[in-house]
């Protein structure tokens, strides 16, 4: 890492020396494709996921945990039941129903949670390349 400039020795906020709170005389903007400072090209960027999606799934999970008293019980359910539930919520949404009558939460939130369960179940069977994982 580059030594801080004289201003940053006091302020400790020089971007050129790895600090993030402001420029100094040595300030140079980081180039978009600069991989010398942080080699992260091609790595996932989870911050691209909308926070509203995370909040929605969290709300449904909290509802389910209060109802079933076990945060991991969803793993005991066969995938077809989640496919059916996802479809029921989708169809209700398409018919104009915004919220599930039982939970009071939006159908799209339930749909997203069911999709998340299915994605997690699939990832336990297949690796990221689509090949089979060894189970044991």
TAHUMO-V713160 format. One record per backbone hydrogen bond with DSSP energy under -1.0 kcal/mol. CO is the residue of the C=O (numbers start at 1). NH is the residue of the N-H. E is the energy in kcal/mol with one decimal. If there is no record, write none. Layout:
CO&NH&E + CO&NH&E
//
This chain:
5&9&-1.6 + 7&11&-2.5 + 8&12&-2.6 + 14&19&-2.6 + 15&18&-1.5 + 24&27&-1.8 + 31&34&-1.6 + 38&40&-1.5 + 40&43&-1.9 + 45&48&-2.4 + 46&49&-1.8 + 50&54&-1.4 + 51&55&-2.9 + 52&56&-2.2 + 53&57&-2.5 + 54&58&-2.4 + 55&59&-2.4 + 56&60&-2.1 + 57&61&-2.6 + 58&62&-2.5 + 59&63&-2.1 + 60&64&-2.7 + 61&65&-2.6 + 62&66&-2.1 + 63&67&-2.0 + 64&68&-2.9 + 65&69&-2.2 + 70&73&-1.4 + 72&75&-1.7 + 73&76&-2.1 + 74&77&-1.3 + 78&81&-1.4 + 79&83&-2.2 + 80&84&-2.5 + 81&85&-2.2 + 82&86&-2.8 + 83&87&-2.4 + 84&88&-2.6 + 85&89&-2.4 + 86&90&-2.3 + 87&91&-3.0 + 88&92&-2.4 + 89&93&-2.2 + 90&94&-2.6 + 91&95&-1.7 + 92&97&-2.3 + 93&96&-1.6 + 98&107&-2.5 + 100&104&-2.2 + 105&100&-3.3 + 106&110&-1.6 + 107&111&-2.9 + 108&112&-2.5 + 109&113&-2.0 + 110&114&-2.7 + 111&115&-2.5 + 112&116&-2.3 + 113&117&-2.4 + 114&118&-2.3 + 115&119&-2.7 + 116&120&-2.6 + 117&121&-2.6 + 118&122&-2.7 + 119&123&-2.4 + 120&124&-1.1 + 122&125&-1.1 + 122&126&-3.1 + 125&133&-2.1 + 127&130&-1.9 + 131&127&-2.3
//
